[in-house]
C-alpha cells in the first residue's frame, strides 16, 4: 500500500469511529438532577434524586402514585408518576421507593409547571441507594 492509500484508509477509519461514538452517545439518555429537569421538558432523560415523599392517591381519578424527588409536595420540584393502570407492575411503589435515591428514565413533561416523567414500565425506575442518613453522637 502506498503512502496516499494508507492515509485515506486511516481517515476513513477515523470518520467511522467518530460516527459510532456520536451515535452511541445519542442513544443514551442524559442524566439530570431533579432541579435540572425543568430545563429539559420535552427531552428523554434520566432524572435522579431522593424520594422525599411518595403517595398513592387511591381516591383520585386514575389512581396515581406520586414519587416526589428532593422536596415533598407541595414544594415538589420533580415527580415520577405511576398511573393506577400500571401500578400492579410496581407492587406498592409508595413503600418501595420512599426515602431511597432513584433514577427514572423517560420523556420529561410539565404538569402545572412541575416537571414529571410518567412511568409505565418497571424498567424505567431503579433504586440507586438508600437516602443519606445522618449519624448523631
Phi, psi and omega per residue, in radians:
X1 nan 2.378 -3.141
X2 -1.468 2.986 -3.079
X3 -1.040 -0.746 -3.114
X4 -1.145 -0.730 3.136
X5 -1.148 -0.675 3.117
X6 -1.153 -0.702 3.117
X7 -1.105 -0.741 3.130
X8 -1.100 -0.735 3.128
X9 -1.120 -0.749 3.134
X10 -1.117 -0.738 3.107
X11 -1.088 -0.750 3.137
X12 -1.095 -0.804 3.117
X13 -1.094 -0.687 3.122
X14 -1.084 -0.777 3.130
X15 -1.118 -0.743 3.115
X16 -1.104 -0.768 3.122
X17 -1.088 -0.756 3.110
X18 -1.086 -0.750 3.127
X19 -1.095 -0.760 3.115
X20 -1.115 -0.711 3.125
X21 -1.090 -0.794 -3.139
X22 -1.129 -0.738 3.138
X23 -1.131 -0.759 -3.121
X24 -1.165 -0.597 3.091
X25 -1.179 -0.662 -3.125
X26 -1.261 -0.437 -3.096
X27 -1.351 -0.254 3.109
X28 -1.688 2.379 3.132
X29 -1.219 2.558 3.069
X30 -1.190 2.483 3.083
X31 -1.754 2.233 -3.060
X32 -2.242 2.800 2.939
X33 -1.496 2.908 3.100
X34 -1.037 -0.651 3.138
X35 -1.161 -0.684 -3.109
X36 -1.234 -0.420 -3.026
X37 -0.982 -0.591 -3.098
X38 -1.088 -0.382 3.141
X39 -1.591 0.090 -3.054
X40 -2.279 0.457 3.104
X41 -1.044 2.340 -3.117
X42 1.650 -0.177 -3.126
X43 -1.745 2.715 2.998
X44 -1.601 2.227 -3.074
X45 -2.701 3.008 2.997
X46 -1.939 2.188 -3.123
X47 -1.980 2.245 -3.097
X48 -2.087 2.533 3.094
X49 3.069 3.038 3.124
X50 -1.505 2.355 3.104
X51 -1.312 1.795 -3.098
X52 -1.298 -0.648 2.978
X53 -2.655 2.637 -3.102
X54 -2.364 2.202 -3.038
X55 -2.352 2.282 2.977
X56 -1.713 1.955 -3.108
X57 -1.564 1.318 -3.037
X58 -1.103 -0.369 -3.125
X59 -1.728 0.002 -3.130
X60 -1.638 2.667 3.103
X61 -1.030 2.294 3.119
X62 1.504 -0.076 3.120
X63 0.842 0.971 -3.082
X64 -1.295 2.636 2.946
X65 -2.029 2.213 -3.113
X66 -1.895 2.176 3.026
X67 -1.954 1.775 -3.089
X68 -1.623 2.156 -3.085
X69 -1.608 2.438 3.025
X70 1.271 -0.760 3.119
X71 -2.336 2.440 3.141
X72 -1.315 2.795 3.021
X73 -1.056 2.418 0.157
X74 -1.655 0.115 3.102
X75 -1.611 0.218 -3.056
X76 -0.970 2.541 -3.113
X77 -2.009 -0.229 3.092
X78 -2.795 2.470 -3.139
X79 -2.285 2.349 2.904
X80 -1.710 2.130 -3.034
X81 -1.948 2.219 3.069
X82 -2.049 2.044 3.119
X83 -1.333 2.690 -3.118
X84 -0.962 -0.584 3.140
X85 -1.146 -0.420 3.141
X86 -1.733 -0.241 -3.032
X87 -0.941 -0.694 -3.130
X88 -0.979 -0.475 3.122
X89 -1.231 -0.305 -3.019
X90 -1.929 -0.048 -3.083
X91 1.236 -2.061 3.087
X92 -2.068 1.402 -3.048
X93 -1.042 -0.491 3.140
X94 -1.140 -0.432 3.070
X95 -1.630 -0.678 -3.087
X96 -1.106 -0.726 -2.983
X97 -1.788 -0.288 -3.077
X98 -1.010 2.256 3.102
X99 1.402 0.004 -3.119
X100 -1.801 2.676 3.033
X101 -1.484 2.120 -3.111
X102 -2.182 2.868 2.961
X103 -2.213 2.356 3.138
X104 -2.179 2.350 -3.092
X105 -2.049 2.378 3.102
X106 2.877 -2.952 3.126
X107 -1.489 2.220 -3.140
X108 -1.417 2.202 3.062
X109 -2.129 2.913 3.088
X110 -2.005 2.345 3.031
X111 -2.181 1.998 -3.085
X112 0.918 0.716 3.064
X113 1.452 -0.053 -3.135
X114 -1.861 2.212 3.132
X115 -1.192 2.544 3.132
X116 -2.631 2.768 2.963
X117 -2.163 2.238 3.059
X118 -1.476 2.135 -3.074
X119 -1.724 2.112 -3.119
X120 -2.011 -0.140 -3.075
X121 -2.507 2.371 3.137
X122 -0.994 -0.417 3.106
X123 -1.146 -0.270 3.124
X124 -1.398 -0.290 -3.072
X125 -2.042 2.389 3.012
X126 -2.526 2.508 3.078
X127 -1.478 2.204 3.125
X128 -1.575 -0.781 3.112
X129 -2.977 3.003 3.005
X130 -1.279 2.695 3.113
X131 -1.077 2.709 3.094
X132 -1.034 2.410 3.095
X133 -1.910 2.617 3.116
X134 -1.722 2.269 3.102
X135 -1.838 2.165 3.113
X136 -2.033 2.589 -3.101
X137 -1.931 nan nan
